[in-house]
């Protein structure tokens, strides 16, 4: 066995985790994309509603703007939280070389 290689007894155990690892990769990719799209749409709707409210009642513009900025900060924090979770999940994934070695040894190569 080469230095840094995975023992054959561990290969069978880790290769059974491969669907789980694939699901983690797909979920983190779709999660960040979904969070970005949902955040952008909700921010657009919030700004649109705020502009509409200020057009109807110009004297309430400063209060509406304050509420808008606080709301946008909360919306953006959810997107940043999803990005943080995607980074945490991707840090838990094994290196590409290890995955390829598991696949090669699991296939009998």
Sine and cosine of phi, psi and omega as CSV:
sin_phi,cos_phi,sin_psi,cos_psi,sin_omega,cos_omega
0.00,0.00,0.72,-0.69,0.01,-1.00
-0.97,0.25,0.42,-0.91,0.06,-1.00
-0.91,0.42,0.74,-0.68,0.02,-1.00
1.00,0.05,-0.04,1.00,0.01,-1.00
-1.00,0.03,0.27,-0.96,-0.07,-1.00
-1.00,-0.05,0.74,-0.67,0.04,-1.00
-0.88,0.47,0.54,-0.84,-0.08,-1.00
-0.90,0.44,-0.46,0.89,0.01,-1.00
-0.93,0.36,-0.49,0.87,-0.01,-1.00
-0.99,0.13,-0.39,0.92,-0.05,-1.00
-0.87,0.49,-0.70,0.71,-0.03,-1.00
-0.90,0.45,-0.66,0.75,0.02,-1.00
-0.91,0.41,-0.70,0.72,-0.04,-1.00
-0.97,0.25,-0.52,0.86,0.01,-1.00
-0.94,0.35,-0.40,0.92,0.08,-1.00
-0.96,0.28,-0.32,0.95,0.05,-1.00
-1.00,0.07,-0.05,1.00,-0.09,-1.00
-0.86,0.51,-0.68,0.73,0.05,-1.00
-0.87,0.49,-0.56,0.83,0.04,-1.00
-0.90,0.43,-0.69,0.72,0.00,-1.00
-0.91,0.41,-0.64,0.77,0.04,-1.00
-0.89,0.45,-0.66,0.76,0.03,-1.00
-0.90,0.43,-0.60,0.80,0.05,-1.00
-0.89,0.45,-0.68,0.73,0.00,-1.00
-0.89,0.45,-0.73,0.69,-0.02,-1.00
-0.91,0.41,-0.67,0.74,-0.03,-1.00
-0.91,0.41,-0.65,0.76,0.00,-1.00
-0.93,0.36,-0.60,0.80,0.05,-1.00
-0.91,0.42,-0.75,0.66,0.02,-1.00
-0.94,0.35,-0.55,0.84,-0.01,-1.00
-0.89,0.46,-0.72,0.70,-0.02,-1.00
-0.94,0.34,-0.58,0.81,0.03,-1.00
-0.92,0.40,-0.70,0.71,0.01,-1.00
-0.90,0.43,-0.65,0.76,0.02,-1.00
-0.91,0.42,-0.63,0.77,0.01,-1.00
-0.91,0.41,-0.69,0.72,0.00,-1.00
-0.92,0.40,-0.72,0.69,-0.01,-1.00
-0.90,0.43,-0.63,0.78,0.04,-1.00
-0.90,0.43,-0.68,0.73,0.01,-1.00
-0.91,0.42,-0.68,0.74,0.00,-1.00
-0.92,0.40,-0.66,0.75,-0.01,-1.00
-0.94,0.33,-0.57,0.82,0.07,-1.00
-0.92,0.40,-0.65,0.76,0.02,-1.00
-0.89,0.46,-0.66,0.75,0.00,-1.00
-0.93,0.38,-0.64,0.77,0.01,-1.00
-0.90,0.44,-0.70,0.71,0.01,-1.00
-0.91,0.42,-0.66,0.75,0.02,-1.00
-0.87,0.49,-0.71,0.71,0.01,-1.00
-0.92,0.40,-0.60,0.80,0.02,-1.00
-0.92,0.40,-0.69,0.73,0.02,-1.00
-0.90,0.44,-0.62,0.78,0.03,-1.00
-0.91,0.42,-0.66,0.75,0.03,-1.00
-0.91,0.41,-0.63,0.78,0.03,-1.00
-0.94,0.35,-0.52,0.86,0.05,-1.00
-0.94,0.35,-0.56,0.83,0.00,-1.00
-0.98,0.21,-0.62,0.79,-0.02,-1.00
-0.73,-0.68,1.00,0.08,-0.04,-1.00
-0.88,0.48,-0.46,0.89,-0.01,-1.00
-0.94,0.33,-0.33,0.94,0.02,-1.00
-0.99,-0.11,0.22,0.98,-0.08,-1.00
-0.87,0.50,-0.64,0.77,-0.04,-1.00
-0.94,0.35,-0.63,0.78,0.04,-1.00
-0.93,0.37,-0.64,0.77,0.02,-1.00
-0.91,0.42,-0.66,0.76,-0.01,-1.00
-0.90,0.43,-0.64,0.77,0.04,-1.00
-0.89,0.46,-0.72,0.69,0.03,-1.00
-0.90,0.44,-0.60,0.80,0.02,-1.00
-0.90,0.44,-0.72,0.69,-0.03,-1.00
-0.90,0.43,-0.65,0.76,0.04,-1.00
-0.90,0.43,-0.70,0.72,0.03,-1.00
-0.89,0.46,-0.67,0.75,0.04,-1.00
-0.90,0.43,-0.59,0.81,0.04,-1.00
-0.91,0.42,-0.66,0.75,0.04,-1.00
-0.91,0.41,-0.67,0.75,0.02,-1.00
-0.89,0.46,-0.71,0.71,-0.02,-1.00
-0.92,0.38,-0.54,0.84,0.03,-1.00
-0.91,0.42,-0.56,0.83,0.06,-1.00
-0.91,0.41,-0.63,0.77,0.03,-1.00
-0.92,0.39,-0.67,0.74,0.02,-1.00
-0.91,0.41,-0.61,0.79,0.05,-1.00
-0.88,0.47,-0.66,0.75,0.05,-1.00
-0.91,0.42,-0.63,0.77,0.06,-1.00
-0.89,0.46,-0.66,0.75,0.05,-1.00
-0.88,0.47,-0.69,0.72,0.04,-1.00
-0.89,0.45,-0.62,0.79,0.04,-1.00
-0.90,0.43,-0.63,0.78,0.06,-1.00
-0.91,0.42,-0.64,0.76,0.01,-1.00
-0.91,0.42,-0.69,0.72,0.01,-1.00
-0.91,0.42,-0.67,0.74,-0.02,-1.00
-0.93,0.36,-0.43,0.90,0.06,-1.00
-0.95,0.31,-0.40,0.92,0.01,-1.00
-0.99,0.16,-0.24,0.97,-0.03,-1.00
-0.97,0.25,0.55,-0.84,0.03,-1.00
-0.95,0.30,0.27,-0.96,0.04,-1.00
-0.90,0.44,0.42,-0.91,0.00,-1.00
-0.87,0.48,-0.64,0.77,0.00,-1.00
-0.88,0.47,-0.65,0.76,0.02,-1.00
-0.91,0.41,-0.66,0.75,0.00,-1.00
-0.90,0.44,-0.70,0.72,0.01,-1.00
-0.90,0.43,-0.60,0.80,0.04,-1.00
-0.92,0.38,-0.65,0.76,0.05,-1.00
-0.88,0.47,-0.70,0.72,0.02,-1.00
-0.90,0.44,-0.67,0.75,-0.01,-1.00
-0.91,0.41,-0.73,0.69,-0.02,-1.00
-0.95,0.32,-0.55,0.83,0.04,-1.00
-0.93,0.38,-0.48,0.88,0.01,-1.00
-1.00,0.09,-0.03,1.00,0.04,-1.00
1.00,-0.02,0.19,0.98,-0.05,-1.00
-1.00,0.09,0.00,0.00,0.00,0.00
